[in-house]
Amino acid sequence: MALGLFVQLSGFLFNNDGSRQATQVYLLLFVPALILLIAERFALSLWRQPSALILLALLGWVVLRSCFDDSWKAPGYSLKVALLILLYVFVVGHLVRRGVIEIPLALAVLLACCFAWLTLMVQFVVLDKPLAYEVLRSTGRLQELGWHGFADFSYPIPAGLYYGIFAVLLLSVLVERELKAWAWLPVLVGLAGLLVYVLLTFSRGAWFSTLAGSLTLLLLSPQRRARVLLLIGALLILLMMAVFWSRVEHEWFLGASQRGPIWLNWLARLPEFWALGQGPGVSLVYRYPWGDIVHHAHSLYLQLWFEYGIVGFVLFVLLLGTALFKAWRLRADPAARVALATLVFALVAMVSDISSVFTRPNPYWVVLWLPIGLIVGLRPLVEPSTTQ
Protein backbone atom coordinates (compact mmCIF):
# COMPACT_ATOMS: atom_id res chain seq x y z
CA MET A 1 0.00 0.00 0.00
CA ALA A 2 2.95 2.33 0.51
CA LEU A 3 3.74 1.87 -3.18
CA GLY A 4 0.13 2.56 -4.07
CA LEU A 5 0.13 5.78 -2.03
CA PHE A 6 3.33 6.89 -3.75
CA VAL A 7 1.74 6.24 -7.14
CA GLN A 8 -1.34 8.22 -6.13
CA LEU A 9 0.72 11.14 -4.85
CA SER A 10 3.14 11.26 -7.77
CA GLY A 11 1.10 9.87 -10.64
CA PHE A 12 0.03 13.38 -11.62
CA LEU A 13 3.66 13.99 -12.57
CA PHE A 14 4.91 10.91 -14.38
CA ASN A 15 1.65 9.78 -15.98
CA ASN A 16 0.40 11.63 -19.05
CA ASP A 17 -2.62 9.34 -19.37
CA GLY A 18 -5.34 9.81 -16.76
CA SER A 19 -6.89 6.39 -17.32
CA ARG A 20 -3.56 4.64 -16.85
CA GLN A 21 -2.99 6.48 -13.58
CA ALA A 22 -6.48 5.53 -12.37
CA THR A 23 -5.80 1.85 -13.12
CA GLN A 24 -2.51 1.95 -11.22
CA VAL A 25 -4.08 3.63 -8.19
CA TYR A 26 -6.97 1.16 -8.06
CA LEU A 27 -4.72 -1.90 -8.35
CA LEU A 28 -1.91 -0.72 -6.07
CA LEU A 29 -3.83 1.31 -3.49
CA PHE A 30 -7.58 0.82 -3.25
CA VAL A 31 -7.84 -2.93 -3.82
CA PRO A 32 -5.14 -3.81 -1.24
CA ALA A 33 -6.66 -1.24 1.14
CA LEU A 34 -10.09 -2.84 0.87
CA ILE A 35 -8.65 -6.31 1.48
CA LEU A 36 -6.70 -5.09 4.52
CA LEU A 37 -9.70 -3.21 5.89
CA ILE A 38 -11.81 -6.36 5.75
CA ALA A 39 -8.98 -8.48 7.17
CA GLU A 40 -8.67 -6.08 10.12
CA ARG A 41 -12.43 -6.24 10.71
CA PHE A 42 -12.88 -2.69 9.46
CA ALA A 43 -10.14 -1.35 11.77
CA LEU A 44 -12.64 -0.11 14.31
CA SER A 45 -9.93 1.27 16.59
CA LEU A 46 -8.91 3.74 13.87
CA TRP A 47 -12.43 5.11 13.52
CA ARG A 48 -13.11 5.51 17.26
CA GLN A 49 -12.16 9.18 17.37
CA PRO A 50 -14.18 12.36 16.78
CA SER A 51 -12.65 13.37 13.45
CA ALA A 52 -13.07 9.89 11.95
CA LEU A 53 -16.66 9.57 13.15
CA ILE A 54 -17.52 12.99 11.74
CA LEU A 55 -15.88 12.01 8.45
CA LEU A 56 -18.14 8.95 8.31
CA ALA A 57 -21.17 11.15 9.00
CA LEU A 58 -20.12 13.67 6.35
CA LEU A 59 -19.62 11.02 3.68
CA GLY A 60 -22.93 9.46 4.68
CA TRP A 61 -24.65 12.81 4.11
CA VAL A 62 -22.88 13.20 0.75
CA VAL A 63 -24.29 9.84 -0.37
CA LEU A 64 -27.74 10.50 1.08
CA ARG A 65 -27.97 13.97 -0.48
CA SER A 66 -27.18 12.50 -3.90
CA CYS A 67 -30.36 10.40 -3.64
CA PHE A 68 -32.53 13.53 -3.93
CA ASP A 69 -34.06 14.38 -7.28
CA ASP A 70 -32.14 17.65 -7.66
CA SER A 71 -28.72 15.98 -7.48
CA TRP A 72 -26.54 16.06 -10.58
CA LYS A 73 -24.49 13.15 -9.23
CA ALA A 74 -25.88 9.63 -9.18
CA PRO A 75 -26.07 7.89 -5.79
CA GLY A 76 -23.84 5.13 -7.11
CA TYR A 77 -21.14 7.62 -8.06
CA SER A 78 -21.30 9.34 -4.66
CA LEU A 79 -21.16 5.99 -2.86
CA LYS A 80 -18.09 5.01 -4.86
CA VAL A 81 -16.36 8.32 -4.12
CA ALA A 82 -17.20 8.05 -0.41
CA LEU A 83 -15.75 4.54 -0.29
CA LEU A 84 -12.57 5.67 -2.06
CA ILE A 85 -12.10 8.57 0.36
CA LEU A 86 -12.59 6.24 3.33
CA LEU A 87 -10.06 3.78 1.92
CA TYR A 88 -7.61 6.59 1.26
CA VAL A 89 -7.87 7.99 4.78
CA PHE A 90 -7.58 4.43 6.13
CA VAL A 91 -4.41 3.78 4.11
CA VAL A 92 -2.72 7.00 5.20
CA GLY A 93 -3.75 6.50 8.84
CA HIS A 94 -2.64 2.86 8.76
CA LEU A 95 0.79 3.77 7.35
CA VAL A 96 1.16 6.48 10.00
CA ARG A 97 0.45 3.98 12.76
CA ARG A 98 2.82 1.44 11.23
CA GLY A 99 5.56 4.11 11.11
CA VAL A 100 6.19 3.75 7.37
CA ILE A 101 4.34 6.79 6.01
CA GLU A 102 7.66 8.60 5.59
CA ILE A 103 8.72 6.28 2.76
CA PRO A 104 6.03 7.16 0.19
CA LEU A 105 6.02 10.80 1.32
CA ALA A 106 9.80 11.11 0.93
CA LEU A 107 9.73 9.53 -2.53
CA ALA A 108 6.84 11.76 -3.59
CA VAL A 109 8.65 14.88 -2.33
CA LEU A 110 11.80 13.83 -4.18
CA LEU A 111 9.89 13.37 -7.43
CA ALA A 112 8.07 16.69 -6.97
CA CYS A 113 11.43 18.46 -6.53
CA CYS A 114 12.79 16.85 -9.68
CA PHE A 115 9.75 17.81 -11.73
CA ALA A 116 9.74 21.35 -10.35
CA TRP A 117 13.30 21.89 -11.53
CA LEU A 118 12.63 20.06 -14.81
CA THR A 119 9.70 22.37 -15.44
CA LEU A 120 11.80 25.46 -14.80
CA MET A 121 14.52 24.23 -17.16
CA VAL A 122 12.13 23.16 -19.92
CA GLN A 123 10.03 26.32 -19.75
CA PHE A 124 12.81 28.90 -19.44
CA VAL A 125 15.79 27.20 -21.09
CA VAL A 126 14.49 24.73 -23.67
CA LEU A 127 11.34 26.63 -24.65
CA ASP A 128 12.99 29.99 -23.92
CA LYS A 129 9.93 31.48 -22.25
CA PRO A 130 10.48 35.17 -21.37
CA LEU A 131 11.02 35.94 -17.70
CA ALA A 132 9.38 39.35 -17.97
CA TYR A 133 6.70 39.82 -15.31
CA GLU A 134 4.07 41.09 -17.75
CA VAL A 135 4.45 38.00 -19.97
CA LEU A 136 4.53 35.53 -17.09
CA ARG A 137 1.54 37.10 -15.36
CA SER A 138 -0.66 37.14 -18.46
CA THR A 139 0.20 34.04 -20.48
CA GLY A 140 3.17 32.33 -18.85
CA ARG A 141 1.90 31.08 -15.48
CA LEU A 142 3.37 27.65 -14.75
CA GLN A 143 0.98 24.72 -14.92
CA GLU A 144 2.77 22.00 -16.90
CA LEU A 145 6.17 20.55 -17.67
CA GLY A 146 5.81 21.44 -21.34
CA TRP A 147 6.90 18.07 -22.73
CA HIS A 148 4.60 15.26 -23.91
CA GLY A 149 1.86 16.09 -21.41
CA PHE A 150 3.83 15.16 -18.29
CA ALA A 151 3.12 17.03 -15.03
CA ASP A 152 0.24 18.83 -16.75
CA PHE A 153 -2.25 20.22 -14.23
CA SER A 154 -4.23 22.17 -16.88
CA TYR A 155 -4.49 25.23 -14.61
CA PRO A 156 -1.98 27.17 -12.46
CA ILE A 157 -4.04 26.91 -9.25
CA PRO A 158 -3.92 23.10 -8.81
CA ALA A 159 -0.30 23.12 -9.94
CA GLY A 160 0.62 25.69 -7.30
CA LEU A 161 -1.27 23.91 -4.53
CA TYR A 162 0.21 20.53 -5.47
CA TYR A 163 3.82 21.70 -5.41
CA GLY A 164 3.10 23.96 -2.43
CA ILE A 165 2.12 21.16 -0.08
CA PHE A 166 5.27 19.26 -1.01
CA ALA A 167 7.26 22.40 -0.20
CA VAL A 168 5.74 22.34 3.30
CA LEU A 169 6.58 18.64 3.66
CA LEU A 170 10.18 19.21 2.55
CA LEU A 171 10.52 22.19 4.89
CA SER A 172 9.56 19.83 7.72
CA VAL A 173 12.65 17.78 6.90
CA LEU A 174 14.85 20.84 7.39
CA VAL A 175 13.08 21.79 10.60
CA GLU A 176 12.45 18.48 12.33
CA ARG A 177 15.26 16.20 11.14
CA GLU A 178 18.90 16.09 12.16
CA LEU A 179 20.49 16.21 8.71
CA LYS A 180 24.08 15.39 7.92
CA ALA A 181 26.13 18.28 6.57
CA TRP A 182 26.11 16.96 3.00
CA ALA A 183 22.29 16.65 2.97
CA TRP A 184 21.56 20.33 3.55
CA LEU A 185 22.48 21.44 0.03
CA PRO A 186 20.25 19.02 -1.94
CA VAL A 187 17.33 19.65 0.43
CA LEU A 188 17.70 23.43 0.07
CA VAL A 189 18.01 23.13 -3.71
CA GLY A 190 14.89 20.98 -3.85
CA LEU A 191 12.97 23.40 -1.64
CA ALA A 192 14.07 26.34 -3.79
CA GLY A 193 12.77 24.61 -6.91
CA LEU A 194 9.38 23.94 -5.33
CA LEU A 195 9.03 27.51 -4.02
CA VAL A 196 10.04 29.11 -7.33
CA TYR A 197 7.52 26.91 -9.14
CA VAL A 198 4.77 27.96 -6.71
CA LEU A 199 5.77 31.61 -7.10
CA LEU A 200 5.58 31.46 -10.89
CA THR A 201 2.10 29.96 -10.93
CA PHE A 202 0.97 33.40 -9.72
CA SER A 203 -1.73 31.64 -7.73
CA ARG A 204 -2.15 33.74 -4.62
CA GLY A 205 -4.11 30.91 -3.04
CA ALA A 206 -1.04 28.70 -3.42
CA TRP A 207 1.22 31.50 -2.15
CA PHE A 208 -0.75 32.13 1.02
CA SER A 209 -1.36 28.41 1.64
CA THR A 210 2.35 27.65 1.39
CA LEU A 211 3.15 30.62 3.61
CA ALA A 212 0.55 29.59 6.21
CA GLY A 213 1.68 25.96 6.31
CA SER A 214 5.34 26.98 6.55
CA LEU A 215 4.69 29.50 9.32
CA THR A 216 2.74 26.90 11.29
CA LEU A 217 5.64 24.50 11.07
CA LEU A 218 8.30 27.07 11.96
CA LEU A 219 6.38 28.64 14.84
CA LEU A 220 5.41 25.36 16.49
CA SER A 221 8.77 23.65 16.24
CA PRO A 222 10.95 23.83 19.37
CA GLN A 223 14.08 23.51 17.22
CA ARG A 224 16.42 26.51 17.19
CA ARG A 225 16.94 26.21 13.44
CA ALA A 226 13.21 26.81 12.98
CA ARG A 227 13.73 30.33 14.34
CA VAL A 228 16.75 30.81 12.08
CA LEU A 229 14.81 29.65 9.02
CA LEU A 230 11.89 31.88 10.01
CA LEU A 231 14.21 34.91 10.20
CA ILE A 232 15.88 34.05 6.88
CA GLY A 233 12.51 33.55 5.20
CA ALA A 234 11.17 36.85 6.53
CA LEU A 235 14.26 38.71 5.31
CA LEU A 236 14.03 37.10 1.87
CA ILE A 237 10.35 38.05 1.55
CA LEU A 238 11.08 41.65 2.59
CA LEU A 239 13.98 41.83 0.14
CA MET A 240 11.85 40.50 -2.72
CA MET A 241 9.08 42.96 -1.89
CA ALA A 242 11.55 45.84 -1.91
CA VAL A 243 13.13 44.81 -5.21
CA PHE A 244 9.85 44.00 -6.97
CA TRP A 245 7.62 46.57 -5.27
CA SER A 246 5.85 47.62 -8.48
CA ARG A 247 4.87 43.97 -9.07
CA VAL A 248 3.66 43.67 -5.48
CA GLU A 249 1.49 46.75 -5.99
CA HIS A 250 0.03 45.20 -9.13
CA GLU A 251 -0.79 41.96 -7.33
CA TRP A 252 -2.41 43.96 -4.53
CA PHE A 253 -4.46 45.87 -7.11
CA LEU A 254 -5.69 42.60 -8.61
CA GLY A 255 -7.05 41.68 -5.18
CA ALA A 256 -9.13 38.51 -5.12
CA SER A 257 -9.28 38.28 -8.93
CA GLN A 258 -12.94 39.28 -9.13
CA ARG A 259 -14.06 36.69 -6.58
CA GLY A 260 -15.93 39.36 -4.62
CA PRO A 261 -18.93 39.53 -6.99
CA ILE A 262 -19.12 35.71 -7.02
CA TRP A 263 -19.26 35.59 -3.23
CA LEU A 264 -21.87 38.38 -3.12
CA ASN A 265 -23.95 36.39 -5.63
CA TRP A 266 -23.66 33.36 -3.34
CA LEU A 267 -24.82 35.45 -0.40
CA ALA A 268 -27.77 36.85 -2.34
CA ARG A 269 -28.89 33.33 -3.23
CA LEU A 270 -28.35 31.88 0.25
CA PRO A 271 -32.10 31.78 1.12
CA GLU A 272 -32.62 29.40 -1.84
CA PHE A 273 -30.27 26.67 -0.62
CA TRP A 274 -29.20 27.29 2.98
CA ALA A 275 -30.95 24.24 4.45
CA LEU A 276 -30.45 21.30 2.08
CA GLY A 277 -28.37 22.82 -0.70
CA GLN A 278 -29.02 22.83 -4.42
CA GLY A 279 -27.72 19.30 -4.86
CA PRO A 280 -24.35 17.57 -5.41
CA GLY A 281 -22.66 18.62 -8.63
CA VAL A 282 -24.95 21.60 -9.28
CA SER A 283 -23.03 24.59 -10.64
CA LEU A 284 -23.19 28.00 -8.99
CA VAL A 285 -23.36 30.04 -12.19
CA TYR A 286 -22.45 33.71 -12.17
CA ARG A 287 -22.15 35.97 -15.20
CA TYR A 288 -19.96 39.05 -14.92
CA PRO A 289 -21.24 42.32 -16.41
CA TRP A 290 -18.71 41.96 -19.25
CA GLY A 291 -19.99 38.49 -20.16
CA ASP A 292 -17.55 36.04 -18.56
CA ILE A 293 -19.20 33.11 -16.76
CA VAL A 294 -18.00 31.09 -13.77
CA HIS A 295 -19.54 27.82 -12.60
CA HIS A 296 -18.53 27.52 -8.95
CA ALA A 297 -18.12 29.71 -5.88
CA HIS A 298 -14.30 29.90 -6.00
CA SER A 299 -14.34 28.88 -2.35
CA LEU A 300 -14.76 25.29 -1.26
CA TYR A 301 -16.55 26.33 1.92
CA LEU A 302 -19.19 28.30 -0.01
CA GLN A 303 -19.48 25.74 -2.81
CA LEU A 304 -19.94 22.90 -0.32
CA TRP A 305 -22.74 24.80 1.45
CA PHE A 306 -24.31 25.56 -1.93
CA GLU A 307 -24.36 21.88 -2.90
CA TYR A 308 -24.92 20.10 0.43
CA GLY A 309 -26.68 22.70 2.56
CA ILE A 310 -26.00 23.65 6.14
CA VAL A 311 -25.84 19.98 7.20
CA GLY A 312 -22.93 19.27 4.89
CA PHE A 313 -21.24 22.57 5.74
CA VAL A 314 -21.47 22.05 9.52
CA LEU A 315 -20.20 18.47 9.27
CA PHE A 316 -17.29 19.63 7.11
CA VAL A 317 -16.36 22.40 9.54
CA LEU A 318 -16.61 19.95 12.46
CA LEU A 319 -14.32 17.54 10.61
CA LEU A 320 -11.72 20.25 10.10
CA GLY A 321 -12.12 21.54 13.66
CA THR A 322 -11.74 18.16 15.36
CA ALA A 323 -8.77 17.25 13.17
CA LEU A 324 -7.15 20.60 13.90
CA PHE A 325 -7.76 20.19 17.64
CA LYS A 326 -6.31 16.66 17.69
CA ALA A 327 -3.14 17.71 15.87
CA TRP A 328 -2.79 20.76 18.13
CA ARG A 329 -3.22 18.64 21.26
CA LEU A 330 -0.47 16.26 20.06
CA ARG A 331 1.85 19.01 18.76
CA ALA A 332 4.70 17.80 20.98
CA ASP A 333 5.03 15.01 18.41
CA PRO A 334 6.95 16.13 15.28
CA ALA A 335 4.58 14.06 13.13
CA ALA A 336 1.63 15.98 14.57
CA ARG A 337 3.30 19.31 13.80
CA VAL A 338 3.82 18.27 10.19
CA ALA A 339 0.24 17.04 9.89
CA LEU A 340 -1.04 20.27 11.46
CA ALA A 341 0.99 22.36 9.02
CA THR A 342 -0.44 20.49 6.03
CA LEU A 343 -3.97 20.90 7.38
CA VAL A 344 -3.45 24.66 7.85
CA PHE A 345 -2.23 24.69 4.24
CA ALA A 346 -5.53 23.08 3.21
CA LEU A 347 -7.65 25.41 5.35
CA VAL A 348 -6.19 28.45 3.59
CA ALA A 349 -6.30 26.86 0.14
CA MET A 350 -10.01 26.15 0.45
CA VAL A 351 -10.87 29.80 1.13
CA SER A 352 -10.43 30.96 -2.46
CA ASP A 353 -9.54 27.86 -4.47
CA ILE A 354 -10.69 24.25 -4.94
CA SER A 355 -14.16 23.59 -6.32
CA SER A 356 -14.83 20.09 -4.95
CA VAL A 357 -13.19 17.37 -2.87
CA PHE A 358 -15.91 14.75 -3.26
CA THR A 359 -14.56 13.48 -6.57
CA ARG A 360 -12.40 10.66 -7.81
CA PRO A 361 -8.69 11.02 -6.96
CA ASN A 362 -7.24 14.31 -8.19
CA PRO A 363 -4.55 16.75 -6.99
CA TYR A 364 -6.93 18.21 -4.41
CA TRP A 365 -6.92 14.88 -2.58
CA VAL A 366 -3.26 15.56 -1.79
CA VAL A 367 -4.25 18.97 -0.40
CA LEU A 368 -7.10 17.82 1.89
CA TRP A 369 -7.49 14.08 2.37
CA LEU A 370 -3.77 13.44 2.88
CA PRO A 371 -3.64 15.79 5.93
CA ILE A 372 -6.89 14.30 7.28
CA GLY A 373 -5.41 10.81 6.97
CA LEU A 374 -2.17 11.90 8.64
CA ILE A 375 -4.09 13.29 11.60
CA VAL A 376 -6.48 10.33 11.88
CA GLY A 377 -3.44 8.05 12.15
CA LEU A 378 -1.79 10.02 14.96
CA ARG A 379 -1.49 8.48 18.41
CA PRO A 380 -0.39 10.05 21.70
CA LEU A 381 3.35 9.76 22.24
CA VAL A 382 2.70 7.83 25.48
CA GLU A 383 -0.19 5.42 25.26
CA PRO A 384 -2.14 5.03 28.51
CA SER A 385 -1.47 1.67 30.13
CA THR A 386 -4.27 -0.88 30.01
CA THR A 387 -2.72 -3.16 32.63
CA GLN A 388 -3.59 -2.99 36.29
C-alpha positions in Angstrom: 0.0 0.0 0.0 2.9 2.3 0.5 3.7 1.9 -3.2 0.1 2.6 -4.1 0.1 5.8 -2.0 3.3 6.9 -3.7 1.7 6.2 -7.1 -1.3 8.2 -6.1 0.7 11.1 -4.8 3.1 11.3 -7.8 1.1 9.9 -10.6 0.0 13.4 -11.6 3.7 14.0 -12.6 4.9 10.9 -14.4 1.7 9.8 -16.0 0.4 11.6 -19.1 -2.6 9.3 -19.4 -5.3 9.8 -16.8 -6.9 6.4 -17.3 -3.6 4.6 -16.9 -3.0 6.5 -13.6 -6.5 5.5 -12.4 -5.8 1.9 -13.1 -2.5 2.0 -11.2 -4.1 3.6 -8.2 -7.0 1.2 -8.1 -4.7 -1.9 -8.4 -1.9 -0.7 -6.1 -3.8 1.3 -3.5 -7.6 0.8 -3.3 -7.8 -2.9 -3.8 -5.1 -3.8 -1.2 -6.7 -1.2 1.1 -10.1 -2.8 0.9 -8.6 -6.3 1.5 -6.7 -5.1 4.5 -9.7 -3.2 5.9 -11.8 -6.4 5.7 -9.0 -8.5 7.2 -8.7 -6.1 10.1 -12.4 -6.2 10.7 -12.9 -2.7 9.5 -10.1 -1.3 11.8 -12.6 -0.1 14.3 -9.9 1.3 16.6 -8.9 3.7 13.9 -12.4 5.1 13.5 -13.1 5.5 17.3 -12.2 9.2 17.4 -14.2 12.4 16.8 -12.6 13.4 13.4 -13.1 9.9 12.0 -16.7 9.6 13.2 -17.5 13.0 11.7 -15.9 12.0 8.4 -18.1 8.9 8.3 -21.2 11.1 9.0 -20.1 13.7 6.4 -19.6 11.0 3.7 -22.9 9.5 4.7 -24.7 12.8 4.1 -22.9 13.2 0.7 -24.3 9.8 -0.4 -27.7 10.5 1.1 -28.0 14.0 -0.5 -27.2 12.5 -3.9 -30.4 10.4 -3.6 -32.5 13.5 -3.9 -34.1 14.4 -7.3 -32.1 17.7 -7.7 -28.7 16.0 -7.5 -26.5 16.1 -10.6 -24.5 13.2 -9.2 -25.9 9.6 -9.2 -26.1 7.9 -5.8 -23.8 5.1 -7.1 -21.1 7.6 -8.1 -21.3 9.3 -4.7 -21.2 6.0 -2.9 -18.1 5.0 -4.9 -16.4 8.3 -4.1 -17.2 8.1 -0.4 -15.7 4.5 -0.3 -12.6 5.7 -2.1 -12.1 8.6 0.4 -12.6 6.2 3.3 -10.1 3.8 1.9 -7.6 6.6 1.3 -7.9 8.0 4.8 -7.6 4.4 6.1 -4.4 3.8 4.1 -2.7 7.0 5.2 -3.8 6.5 8.8 -2.6 2.9 8.8 0.8 3.8 7.3 1.2 6.5 10.0 0.4 4.0 12.8 2.8 1.4 11.2 5.6 4.1 11.1 6.2 3.7 7.4 4.3 6.8 6.0 7.7 8.6 5.6 8.7 6.3 2.8 6.0 7.2 0.2 6.0 10.8 1.3 9.8 11.1 0.9 9.7 9.5 -2.5 6.8 11.8 -3.6 8.6 14.9 -2.3 11.8 13.8 -4.2 9.9 13.4 -7.4 8.1 16.7 -7.0 11.4 18.5 -6.5 12.8 16.8 -9.7 9.7 17.8 -11.7 9.7 21.4 -10.4 13.3 21.9 -11.5 12.6 20.1 -14.8 9.7 22.4 -15.4 11.8 25.5 -14.8 14.5 24.2 -17.2 12.1 23.2 -19.9 10.0 26.3 -19.7 12.8 28.9 -19.4 15.8 27.2 -21.1 14.5 24.7 -23.7 11.3 26.6 -24.7 13.0 30.0 -23.9 9.9 31.5 -22.2 10.5 35.2 -21.4 11.0 35.9 -17.7 9.4 39.4 -18.0 6.7 39.8 -15.3 4.1 41.1 -17.8 4.4 38.0 -20.0 4.5 35.5 -17.1 1.5 37.1 -15.4 -0.7 37.1 -18.5 0.2 34.0 -20.5 3.2 32.3 -18.9 1.9 31.1 -15.5 3.4 27.7 -14.8 1.0 24.7 -14.9 2.8 22.0 -16.9 6.2 20.6 -17.7 5.8 21.4 -21.3 6.9 18.1 -22.7 4.6 15.3 -23.9 1.9 16.1 -21.4 3.8 15.2 -18.3 3.1 17.0 -15.0 0.2 18.8 -16.8 -2.3 20.2 -14.2 -4.2 22.2 -16.9 -4.5 25.2 -14.6 -2.0 27.2 -12.5 -4.0 26.9 -9.3 -3.9 23.1 -8.8 -0.3 23.1 -9.9 0.6 25.7 -7.3 -1.3 23.9 -4.5 0.2 20.5 -5.5 3.8 21.7 -5.4 3.1 24.0 -2.4 2.1 21.2 -0.1 5.3 19.3 -1.0 7.3 22.4 -0.2 5.7 22.3 3.3 6.6 18.6 3.7 10.2 19.2 2.5 10.5 22.2 4.9 9.6 19.8 7.7 12.7 17.8 6.9 14.9 20.8 7.4 13.1 21.8 10.6 12.5 18.5 12.3 15.3 16.2 11.1 18.9 16.1 12.2 20.5 16.2 8.7 24.1 15.4 7.9 26.1 18.3 6.6 26.1 17.0 3.0 22.3 16.6 3.0 21.6 20.3 3.5 22.5 21.4 0.0 20.3 19.0 -1.9 17.3 19.6 0.4 17.7 23.4 0.1 18.0 23.1 -3.7 14.9 21.0 -3.9 13.0 23.4 -1.6 14.1 26.3 -3.8 12.8 24.6 -6.9 9.4 23.9 -5.3 9.0 27.5 -4.0 10.0 29.1 -7.3 7.5 26.9 -9.1 4.8 28.0 -6.7 5.8 31.6 -7.1 5.6 31.5 -10.9 2.1 30.0 -10.9 1.0 33.4 -9.7 -1.7 31.6 -7.7 -2.1 33.7 -4.6 -4.1 30.9 -3.0 -1.0 28.7 -3.4 1.2 31.5 -2.2 -0.7 32.1 1.0 -1.4 28.4 1.6 2.4 27.6 1.4 3.2 30.6 3.6 0.5 29.6 6.2 1.7 26.0 6.3 5.3 27.0 6.6 4.7 29.5 9.3 2.7 26.9 11.3 5.6 24.5 11.1 8.3 27.1 12.0 6.4 28.6 14.8 5.4 25.4 16.5 8.8 23.7 16.2 10.9 23.8 19.4 14.1 23.5 17.2 16.4 26.5 17.2 16.9 26.2 13.4 13.2 26.8 13.0 13.7 30.3 14.3 16.8 30.8 12.1 14.8 29.7 9.0 11.9 31.9 10.0 14.2 34.9 10.2 15.9 34.0 6.9 12.5 33.5 5.2 11.2 36.9 6.5 14.3 38.7 5.3 14.0 37.1 1.9 10.4 38.1 1.5 11.1 41.6 2.6 14.0 41.8 0.1 11.9 40.5 -2.7 9.1 43.0 -1.9 11.6 45.8 -1.9 13.1 44.8 -5.2 9.9 44.0 -7.0 7.6 46.6 -5.3 5.9 47.6 -8.5 4.9 44.0 -9.1 3.7 43.7 -5.5 1.5 46.7 -6.0 0.0 45.2 -9.1 -0.8 42.0 -7.3 -2.4 44.0 -4.5 -4.5 45.9 -7.1 -5.7 42.6 -8.6 -7.1 41.7 -5.2 -9.1 38.5 -5.1 -9.3 38.3 -8.9 -12.9 39.3 -9.1 -14.1 36.7 -6.6 -15.9 39.4 -4.6 -18.9 39.5 -7.0 -19.1 35.7 -7.0 -19.3 35.6 -3.2 -21.9 38.4 -3.1 -23.9 36.4 -5.6 -23.7 33.4 -3.3 -24.8 35.5 -0.4 -27.8 36.9 -2.3 -28.9 33.3 -3.2 -28.3 31.9 0.3 -32.1 31.8 1.1 -32.6 29.4 -1.8 -30.3 26.7 -0.6 -29.2 27.3 3.0 -30.9 24.2 4.4 -30.4 21.3 2.1 -28.4 22.8 -0.7 -29.0 22.8 -4.4 -27.7 19.3 -4.9 -24.3 17.6 -5.4 -22.7 18.6 -8.6 -24.9 21.6 -9.3 -23.0 24.6 -10.6 -23.2 28.0 -9.0 -23.4 30.0 -12.2 -22.5 33.7 -12.2 -22.1 36.0 -15.2 -20.0 39.0 -14.9 -21.2 42.3 -16.4 -18.7 42.0 -19.2 -20.0 38.5 -20.2 -17.5 36.0 -18.6 -19.2 33.1 -16.8 -18.0 31.1 -13.8 -19.5 27.8 -12.6 -18.5 27.5 -8.9 -18.1 29.7 -5.9 -14.3 29.9 -6.0 -14.3 28.9 -2.4 -14.8 25.3 -1.3 -16.5 26.3 1.9 -19.2 28.3 0.0 -19.5 25.7 -2.8 -19.9 22.9 -0.3 -22.7 24.8 1.5 -24.3 25.6 -1.9 -24.4 21.9 -2.9 -24.9 20.1 0.4 -26.7 22.7 2.6 -26.0 23.6 6.1 -25.8 20.0 7.2 -22.9 19.3 4.9 -21.2 22.6 5.7 -21.5 22.0 9.5 -20.2 18.5 9.3 -17.3 19.6 7.1 -16.4 22.4 9.5 -16.6 20.0 12.5 -14.3 17.5 10.6 -11.7 20.3 10.1 -12.1 21.5 13.7 -11.7 18.2 15.4 -8.8 17.2 13.2 -7.2 20.6 13.9 -7.8 20.2 17.6 -6.3 16.7 17.7 -3.1 17.7 15.9 -2.8 20.8 18.1 -3.2 18.6 21.3 -0.5 16.3 20.1 1.8 19.0 18.8 4.7 17.8 21.0 5.0 15.0 18.4 7.0 16.1 15.3 4.6 14.1 13.1 1.6 16.0 14.6 3.3 19.3 13.8 3.8 18.3 10.2 0.2 17.0 9.9 -1.0 20.3 11.5 1.0 22.4 9.0 -0.4 20.5 6.0 -4.0 20.9 7.4 -3.4 24.7 7.9 -2.2 24.7 4.2 -5.5 23.1 3.2 -7.6 25.4 5.4 -6.2 28.5 3.6 -6.3 26.9 0.1 -10.0 26.1 0.4 -10.9 29.8 1.1 -10.4 31.0 -2.5 -9.5 27.9 -4.5 -10.7 24.3 -4.9 -14.2 23.6 -6.3 -14.8 20.1 -4.9 -13.2 17.4 -2.9 -15.9 14.7 -3.3 -14.6 13.5 -6.6 -12.4 10.7 -7.8 -8.7 11.0 -7.0 -7.2 14.3 -8.2 -4.5 16.7 -7.0 -6.9 18.2 -4.4 -6.9 14.9 -2.6 -3.3 15.6 -1.8 -4.2 19.0 -0.4 -7.1 17.8 1.9 -7.5 14.1 2.4 -3.8 13.4 2.9 -3.6 15.8 5.9 -6.9 14.3 7.3 -5.4 10.8 7.0 -2.2 11.9 8.6 -4.1 13.3 11.6 -6.5 10.3 11.9 -3.4 8.1 12.1 -1.8 10.0 15.0 -1.5 8.5 18.4 -0.4 10.1 21.7 3.4 9.8 22.2 2.7 7.8 25.5 -0.2 5.4 25.3 -2.1 5.0 28.5 -1.5 1.7 30.1 -4.3 -0.9 30.0 -2.7 -3.2 32.6 -3.6 -3.0 36.3 
